[in-house]
Amino acid sequence: MGEETARLLRNRIKEKLDLYEAVTDEELLKTVENVVFEWARFNPLTAADKHQAVRRLFHSFRGLDMLQPLLDDPTVTEIMINGHEHIFIERGGVIEKADRVFESKERLEDLIQAVVGGVNRVVNESSPIVDARLTDGSRIHAVLPPIALQGPILTIRKFPERPLQMDGLVNSGTISAEAADLLAGLVRSRYNILISGGTGTGKTTFLNALSSFIPREERVITIEDSAELQIRNVRNLVSLETRNANTEGRGEVTVRDLIRASLRMRPDRIIVGEVRGGEAIDMLQAMNTGHDGALTSAHANGPKDMLARLEMMVLSASELPLSAIRGSIGSALDILVHLSRLRDGTRRVTDIAEVTGCTKGEVEINPLFRFEEEHGRDGKVGGRLVATGNPLVHTRKWRLAGLSFEPETGRISL
């Protein structure tokens, strides 16, 4: 079914529906089927074509139009729309052009408005950039003209119905079993952990996997721009999400606001989906005032770069001297985990390091695991995450959690 035909049939469906009254899914589906079957009387279609036409037209009213099959495809992890005629998808870490287009720029804009409005967000010419999420948890980012020169831009990052657990990441080669055991113990022992990495390296997926090691009886507060975390093992869970300002510039609720509010909710742990700016100082202050076991993520190119970025984030929100900032980072953070997306599209943990403190004005780190690249085959990057042999320096939290540790060898036992 071509775009012109889809537009014609959609208009016929609209004529048969009272759009100002609630229409159930069953009523809409029946109307769509009647319109398609009537049209097929004079335009022969196979049974498969009819089924596809009904699905597409139904999704144009209730779902995401011609994008719905891509959302339903479990092999597609990301959908990138660069204007209504250019749609790209990611499968298995490889980006390819999709064999479909929107019928017009207006149709794409209508779709963006419907999605954004459904989660109480606003996007327009005066506020042309928005982050939101779909009902299935997928994250969307939209940019409208005149900021976007090619037309409306929409990026959808999908998340699986069942988030990957750590054993799945081990099986996929993202992390070694030995390193996963260490991180499991660190989470249970309430070490403060920061996950760093570039865009699309799997930080949120890894954060979800780490959260599965949080004891079930703890009270956990999650804070995100757009809710993506899928924590299912904790019963006492509070999920908080930021809010943009309204059209009058009022009512904004930031990550900083939510971190401060969370401290009055008697949390056992605070999980911040991602720190990007001034909220870093609130996160560090929470870690330094007895709120251990915090988990968060941030964009960076490596452990040392992550420390430098944290300094810049705090400097953007305060006038503290650099020595005080580094001292705060050195005493607040315990563990850095860095994720990388390799040139073959695979995602790997490439560094795990312990933050040991601040000496002579410099934050010191103790490398625990590093990824060592080896010769690969068929375009695949070979290599494995290897222990450096350095033992964990700070073991007090580990011992308080009742986990055994051999400081001479660095061996751990869960």
C-alpha positions in Angstrom: 0.0 0.0 0.0 1.5 3.3 -1.1 1.6 6.5 0.8 -1.1 8.2 -1.3 -3.4 5.2 -0.8 -2.7 5.3 3.0 -3.6 8.9 3.1 -6.9 8.3 1.1 -8.0 5.4 3.4 -7.1 7.3 6.6 -9.3 10.2 5.5 -12.2 7.8 4.8 -11.7 6.3 8.3 -11.8 9.8 9.8 -15.1 10.6 8.0 -16.7 7.5 9.6 -15.5 8.3 13.1 -16.6 11.0 15.4 -13.2 12.2 16.5 -14.6 14.3 19.3 -15.9 11.3 21.2 -14.0 8.4 22.7 -13.7 5.5 20.3 -12.7 2.1 21.6 -9.9 0.0 20.0 -12.5 -2.5 18.9 -14.7 0.1 17.2 -11.7 1.7 15.5 -10.4 -1.7 14.3 -13.9 -2.6 12.9 -14.0 0.7 11.0 -10.6 0.2 9.6 -11.4 -3.3 8.4 -14.6 -2.1 6.7 -12.8 0.7 4.9 -10.0 -1.6 3.7 -12.4 -4.4 2.6 -14.6 -1.9 0.7 -11.5 -0.4 -1.0 -10.2 -3.9 -1.9 -13.5 -4.7 -3.8 -12.2 -2.5 -6.6 -8.5 -2.8 -5.9 -7.6 -6.5 -5.5 -5.4 -7.3 -2.5 -4.0 -10.5 -1.2 -5.0 -11.6 2.3 -1.5 -10.7 3.6 -1.8 -7.2 2.0 -5.2 -6.7 3.6 -3.8 -7.7 7.0 -0.8 -5.4 6.6 -3.1 -2.5 5.5 -5.4 -2.9 8.5 -2.5 -3.0 10.9 -0.8 0.1 9.4 -4.0 2.1 9.4 -5.0 1.1 12.9 -1.5 2.0 14.1 -1.8 5.4 12.4 -4.5 6.2 14.9 -3.5 4.3 18.0 0.2 3.5 17.5 3.1 5.1 15.7 1.9 4.6 12.1 4.4 2.9 9.8 7.0 2.9 12.6 5.0 0.4 14.7 6.4 -2.7 12.9 9.9 -1.4 13.7 8.9 -0.9 17.3 7.5 -4.4 17.4 10.6 -5.9 15.9 12.8 -7.2 18.8 16.0 -7.0 16.6 15.7 -3.2 16.1 17.3 -1.3 19.0 17.2 2.2 17.7 15.1 4.2 15.1 16.5 7.4 13.7 14.3 9.7 11.6 16.1 12.5 9.7 13.1 14.3 8.2 10.1 12.4 6.8 11.9 10.8 3.9 15.0 9.4 5.7 14.6 6.6 8.3 17.5 4.6 9.7 17.5 1.7 12.1 20.1 -0.1 14.2 20.2 -3.9 14.3 23.0 -5.7 16.2 25.1 -2.5 16.4 24.9 -1.9 12.6 22.9 1.0 11.2 20.9 0.6 8.0 18.4 2.6 6.0 14.8 1.5 6.4 12.7 0.8 3.3 9.9 3.2 4.3 9.1 6.9 4.5 6.4 9.2 5.9 3.9 10.5 3.5 4.7 14.1 4.4 6.5 16.4 6.9 3.1 17.3 8.4 2.3 13.6 9.1 5.6 13.2 11.0 5.0 16.4 13.0 1.5 15.2 13.9 3.0 11.9 15.1 5.6 13.7 17.3 2.9 15.9 18.8 0.7 12.9 19.6 3.6 11.1 21.3 4.8 14.1 23.3 1.3 15.1 24.3 0.6 11.6 25.6 3.3 12.0 28.3 2.4 15.6 29.1 5.4 17.2 27.3 5.4 20.2 25.0 7.3 20.7 21.8 6.8 23.7 19.4 8.7 26.4 17.6 9.4 28.3 20.9 10.5 25.0 22.6 11.7 22.9 19.7 13.6 20.2 21.6 12.0 17.6 23.9 12.9 14.3 25.6 10.0 11.9 26.4 9.2 8.2 26.6 6.7 5.8 25.1 4.4 3.7 27.2 6.7 0.7 26.7 9.6 2.6 28.2 11.3 3.4 24.9 13.1 6.8 25.0 12.4 9.4 22.4 14.1 12.7 21.5 12.5 15.1 19.1 13.8 18.3 17.4 11.5 20.5 15.3 12.2 23.1 12.6 13.6 25.8 12.5 16.3 24.2 14.7 16.2 21.0 12.6 17.1 22.1 9.0 16.0 18.8 7.3 12.6 18.7 8.9 11.3 17.1 12.1 13.9 14.8 13.7 12.9 11.9 15.9 15.1 9.4 17.6 13.7 6.4 19.4 15.8 4.2 21.6 14.1 0.9 22.4 14.4 -1.0 25.6 13.5 -4.7 25.9 10.4 -5.8 27.8 12.7 -7.9 30.0 15.9 -5.9 30.7 19.2 -7.8 30.4 20.5 -9.1 33.7 24.2 -9.5 34.5 24.4 -13.1 33.4 23.0 -12.1 30.0 25.8 -9.5 29.7 28.4 -12.1 30.6 27.0 -14.5 28.0 27.1 -11.7 25.4 30.8 -10.9 26.2 30.1 -7.4 27.5 31.8 -8.3 30.8 33.7 -11.2 32.3 32.2 -13.5 34.9 35.0 -12.5 37.4 34.4 -8.8 36.9 30.6 -9.3 37.2 31.1 -11.1 40.5 33.2 -8.2 41.8 30.5 -5.7 40.8 27.8 -7.8 42.4 29.6 -7.7 45.7 30.4 -4.0 45.4 26.7 -3.2 44.9 25.6 -5.3 47.8 28.3 -3.7 50.0 26.9 -0.2 49.1 29.9 1.2 47.2 29.1 4.3 45.2 29.4 3.4 41.5 29.5 5.7 38.5 29.1 4.1 35.0 30.7 6.1 32.2 30.6 5.7 28.4 29.7 7.4 25.1 26.3 7.5 23.4 24.9 4.1 22.7 27.4 2.2 24.8 24.6 0.6 27.0 25.0 2.6 30.2 21.3 2.4 31.1 21.2 -1.3 30.4 24.2 -1.8 32.6 22.7 0.3 35.3 19.6 -1.9 35.2 21.8 -5.0 35.5 23.7 -3.6 38.5 20.4 -2.7 40.2 19.4 -6.4 40.3 22.0 -6.9 43.1 20.4 -4.4 45.4 18.9 -6.2 48.4 15.2 -6.7 48.0 14.3 -5.1 51.3 16.0 -1.7 50.6 14.1 1.5 49.8 15.3 2.9 46.4 14.7 6.3 44.8 15.3 6.6 41.1 15.7 10.0 39.4 15.7 10.4 35.6 15.0 13.0 32.9 12.9 10.4 31.1 12.1 7.2 33.0 14.0 4.3 31.5 15.2 2.2 34.4 13.3 -1.1 34.9 14.0 -2.1 38.4 11.9 -5.1 39.3 13.6 -6.8 42.2 13.0 -4.0 44.8 9.6 -3.7 46.4 10.0 -0.3 48.1 10.7 1.7 44.9 10.0 5.4 44.2 10.5 6.5 40.6 10.9 10.3 40.0 11.0 12.1 36.6 11.9 15.6 35.7 9.4 18.0 34.2 10.0 20.8 31.6 8.7 24.3 32.1 5.3 25.1 30.7 4.6 27.6 27.9 4.8 30.4 30.5 8.2 29.2 31.6 7.0 27.9 35.0 6.7 24.6 36.7 10.1 23.1 35.8 11.4 20.3 38.0 15.1 19.5 37.5 17.3 16.6 38.5 18.8 18.9 41.2 15.3 19.5 42.6 14.6 15.8 42.7 17.9 14.8 44.3 17.2 17.3 47.1 13.7 16.0 47.5 14.8 12.4 47.6 17.0 13.1 50.6 13.8 13.7 52.6 12.2 10.4 51.5 14.4 8.2 53.8 16.2 6.5 50.9 18.5 3.5 51.4 19.9 4.2 47.9 19.6 6.9 45.3 19.9 6.1 41.6 20.3 9.0 39.2 19.9 7.8 35.6 22.5 10.3 34.3 24.3 13.3 35.5 25.0 16.0 32.9 25.6 19.2 34.7 25.1 21.0 38.0 23.3 18.1 39.6 26.7 16.4 40.0 27.4 18.6 43.1 24.1 17.5 44.7 24.9 13.8 43.9 28.4 14.1 45.4 27.1 15.8 48.5 24.5 13.1 49.0 27.3 10.4 48.7 29.4 12.4 51.2 26.6 12.7 53.8 25.9 9.0 54.5 23.9 8.0 51.4 26.0 5.1 50.4 25.2 2.6 47.6 24.4 5.3 45.0 24.4 4.4 41.3 24.6 6.8 38.4 26.0 7.2 34.9 27.5 10.0 32.8 29.1 10.5 29.4 32.9 10.3 29.2 35.7 8.7 27.1 37.3 6.9 30.0 37.8 6.8 33.8 40.3 9.8 33.9 38.1 11.8 31.5 35.1 11.0 33.7 36.8 12.6 36.7 37.7 15.7 34.6 34.1 15.9 33.4 32.8 15.7 37.0 35.0 18.6 37.9 33.6 20.7 35.1 30.0 19.8 36.1 30.5 20.9 39.7 32.4 24.0 38.6 29.4 24.9 36.4 27.1 25.0 39.5 29.4 26.3 42.2 32.4 28.6 43.0 34.2 26.0 45.0 38.0 25.8 44.5 39.2 22.9 42.4 41.0 21.4 45.3 37.8 21.2 47.3 35.9 19.6 44.3 38.6 17.0 43.8 38.5 16.2 47.5 34.8 15.8 47.4 35.0 13.4 44.3 37.8 11.4 46.0 35.8 10.9 49.1 32.4 10.3 47.5 33.0 8.0 44.6 34.2 4.4 45.1 34.1 2.7 41.7 34.2 3.8 38.0 33.0 1.4 35.3 33.6 2.4 31.7 31.7 1.1 28.7 32.9 1.4 25.1 31.3 0.7 21.8 34.0 -1.0 19.7 34.4 -0.5 16.0 32.5 -3.7 15.2 29.4 -2.3 17.0 29.8 -4.5 20.1 29.5 -3.0 23.6 32.1 -4.0 26.2 33.1 -3.0 29.7 36.7 -1.8 29.0 37.7 -0.4 32.5 36.8 -1.0 36.1 38.7 1.2 38.5 38.6 2.1 42.2 38.7 5.7 43.3 41.1 5.6 46.3 41.0 9.2 47.4 42.7 12.6 46.7 46.4 13.1 47.3 48.3 16.3 46.7 45.3 17.8 44.8 44.8 14.9 42.4 42.1 12.2 42.5 43.8 8.8 42.5 42.4 5.7 40.8 43.3 2.0 41.2 42.7 0.0 38.0 41.1 -3.3 38.7 40.1 -4.6 35.2 41.2 -3.5 31.7 40.1 -4.7 28.3 42.9 -6.2 26.3 42.3 -6.3 22.6 43.3 -9.5 20.7 43.3 -10.5 17.1 39.7 -11.0 15.9 38.0 -12.8 13.0 35.5 -11.8 10.3 35.6 -8.1 11.2 34.9 -8.8 14.9 37.1 -7.3 17.6 38.8 -9.9 19.8 39.7 -9.3 23.4 38.8 -9.8 27.0 38.4 -8.0 30.2 41.5 -8.9 32.3 42.2 -8.3 36.0 45.1 -6.1 36.6 46.1 -7.9 39.8 45.7 -4.8 41.9 43.7 -5.7 45.0 40.7 -3.5 46.2 42.2 -0.9 48.5 39.1 0.2 50.5 37.5 -3.0 51.9 35.6 -1.6 54.9 32.2 -1.6 53.2 32.9 -5.0 51.9 33.6 -6.4 55.3 30.6 -4.6 56.9 28.4 -6.4 54.4 29.7 -9.7 55.7 31.6 -10.6 52.5 35.0 -12.2 52.8 38.1 -10.6 51.2 41.8 -11.6 51.0 43.8 -8.5 50.8 47.0 -10.3 50.0 45.6 -11.8 46.8 42.7 -9.5 46.0 40.4 -12.5 45.9 36.7 -11.9 46.8 34.0 -14.2 47.9 30.2 -13.5 47.6 
